[in-house]
Amino acid sequence: MDWEGKILDAAAMRAERDRLHAEGRTLVFTNGCFDILHAGHVDYLQFARDQGDALCIGLNSDASVRRNKGPLRPIVSEANRARLLACLRFVDYVVLFDEDEPRDLIAKLLPDVLVKGRDWAHYVSGRDVVEAHGGRVVLADLVPGLSTTAIVDKILATHHAPAEPRPEVEMTDGERIEFIGRRILRRHREDFLELAK
């Protein structure tokens, strides 16, 4: 299956879930933003896939990410995040969702296994739905120090971008890139002027 065939809407994914069940196979579900894909994501998703026969990722839409993480996120658009995930060999399906949490999508799909990072042990959205239908919840250990936020912070620190208050308005991808670029340019103005001579 090519990567485009892995990106489905909720109805098509439910049909896939039913097909898997008819074949006696189990569906694993996990969710997240997966903004700036990194090794921690890869380890987590490989672990999730190992819990069953097929892995479906519920991917937060751009609007959902902004509501959860602020107006400067996501850095990578939903279309590109979905494509990157779908290109991973151990990811079978990607379904975008626009809600703040995936409970409604989980209720539509009824996966057999729900995987979430151990940092969410206090609250796993959809746990009640999965367990009520005979499924199980598995908590995954995370790789310390690997997160999109840590990567962004390192980029800004490496380029000595000055701290600025984050805008309270929603931004387009282009506006977000321009905002971050201005911060870097202000910090390195003299270096850029010297290079331009």
C-alpha positions in Angstrom: 0.0 0.0 0.0 1.4 3.4 -0.9 1.4 6.2 1.7 -1.6 8.0 0.2 -3.7 4.9 0.6 -2.9 4.9 4.4 -4.6 8.3 5.0 -8.3 7.7 5.6 -11.3 9.4 7.0 -13.2 8.0 10.0 -15.8 6.1 7.9 -13.2 4.4 5.7 -11.1 3.6 8.8 -14.1 2.0 10.4 -14.6 -0.2 7.3 -10.9 -1.2 7.6 -11.4 -2.0 11.3 -14.3 -4.3 10.4 -12.3 -6.0 7.7 -9.5 -6.6 10.1 -11.9 -8.1 12.7 -13.4 -10.4 10.0 -9.9 -11.7 9.4 -9.3 -12.2 13.1 -6.7 -9.4 13.3 -6.4 -6.7 16.0 -6.4 -2.9 15.5 -4.1 -0.7 17.7 -4.9 3.0 18.0 -2.8 5.9 19.3 -3.0 9.6 18.8 -1.0 12.8 18.9 0.2 15.9 17.1 3.5 14.4 15.9 4.9 17.9 15.0 8.5 17.7 13.9 8.8 13.9 13.8 11.8 12.6 15.9 13.3 9.4 17.2 11.1 9.4 20.3 8.0 9.3 18.1 9.5 6.5 16.0 10.2 4.4 19.1 6.7 5.1 20.5 5.0 4.2 17.3 7.0 1.0 16.8 6.0 0.0 20.3 2.4 0.7 19.6 2.5 -1.3 16.4 3.9 -4.3 18.3 0.8 -4.4 20.4 -1.4 -5.8 17.6 -1.7 -6.5 13.9 -2.3 -3.0 12.5 -1.7 0.5 13.8 -4.0 3.5 13.3 -2.8 7.0 14.3 -5.4 9.6 15.2 -3.6 12.8 14.1 -4.6 16.1 15.6 -5.6 18.6 12.8 -3.8 22.0 12.7 -6.7 23.7 14.4 -6.7 21.1 17.2 -2.9 21.5 17.7 -3.3 25.3 17.9 -6.0 24.9 20.6 -3.9 22.5 22.6 -0.4 24.0 22.1 -0.8 27.6 21.1 -0.8 29.8 18.0 2.8 29.0 16.9 2.1 25.3 16.6 2.0 23.2 14.6 5.2 23.9 12.8 4.5 21.2 10.2 1.1 21.3 8.5 -1.4 18.5 9.0 -1.0 17.3 5.4 2.8 17.0 5.8 2.5 15.4 9.2 0.0 12.9 7.9 2.3 12.1 4.9 5.4 11.6 7.1 3.6 9.2 9.4 2.0 7.3 6.5 5.5 6.7 5.1 6.6 4.8 8.2 6.5 1.1 7.4 4.9 0.2 10.8 2.1 2.7 10.5 -0.9 1.2 8.7 -3.4 4.1 8.8 -3.6 7.8 9.6 -6.9 9.5 10.4 -7.1 13.3 11.1 -9.4 14.5 13.8 -10.4 18.1 14.6 -11.6 17.7 18.2 -9.4 18.6 21.2 -9.1 14.9 22.1 -9.7 11.7 20.2 -12.6 10.1 22.2 -15.2 10.5 19.5 -12.9 9.0 16.9 -12.1 6.1 19.2 -15.8 5.5 19.8 -16.3 5.3 16.0 -13.4 3.0 15.4 -13.5 0.8 18.5 -9.9 -0.3 18.4 -8.8 -3.5 20.3 -5.8 -1.8 21.9 -5.3 1.9 22.9 -1.7 3.0 23.4 -0.8 6.2 25.1 2.4 7.6 26.6 3.0 6.9 30.3 3.0 10.7 30.8 -0.8 10.5 30.2 -1.4 7.7 32.7 -3.6 10.0 34.7 -6.1 10.5 31.8 -6.3 8.4 28.6 -9.0 9.8 26.3 -11.2 6.9 25.1 -10.1 4.4 27.8 -13.7 3.9 28.9 -14.9 3.2 25.4 -12.1 0.7 24.6 -12.4 -1.2 27.9 -16.2 -1.3 27.7 -15.9 -3.1 24.3 -13.4 -5.7 25.7 -10.2 -3.9 24.6 -7.2 -2.9 26.6 -5.1 0.2 27.2 -1.3 0.0 27.1 1.0 2.7 28.5 4.3 3.3 26.6 7.5 4.5 28.2 8.8 7.7 26.5 12.4 8.5 25.6 13.6 11.2 28.1 14.5 14.5 26.5 13.0 13.8 23.1 10.1 16.1 22.3 9.1 18.6 19.7 9.1 21.3 22.3 12.7 20.4 23.3 13.7 20.5 19.6 12.1 24.0 19.1 13.7 25.3 22.2 17.1 24.0 21.1 16.8 25.6 17.7 15.9 28.9 19.3 18.7 28.7 21.8 21.2 27.7 19.2 20.3 30.7 17.1 20.1 32.9 20.1 16.6 34.0 19.3 15.5 36.4 22.0 12.5 35.5 24.1 9.4 37.3 23.0 5.8 37.0 24.2 3.9 34.6 22.0 1.1 36.2 20.0 -2.4 35.4 21.2 -3.9 35.3 17.7 -4.0 32.4 15.3 -1.4 32.5 12.6 -1.1 30.9 9.2 1.9 28.7 8.5 3.5 31.6 6.6 2.9 34.0 9.4 4.3 31.6 11.9 7.5 31.1 9.8 7.8 34.8 9.3 7.4 35.5 13.1 10.1 33.0 14.0 12.4 34.3 11.2 12.1 37.9 12.5 13.2 36.7 15.9 16.3 35.0 14.5 17.0 38.0 12.1 16.9 40.5 15.0 19.4 38.5 17.0 21.8 38.0 14.1 21.3 41.4 12.3 24.9 42.4 12.4 26.1 39.0 11.2 23.7 39.1 8.2 24.8 42.7 7.4 28.4 41.6 7.4 27.7 38.7 5.1 25.8 41.0 2.7 28.8 43.3 2.2 
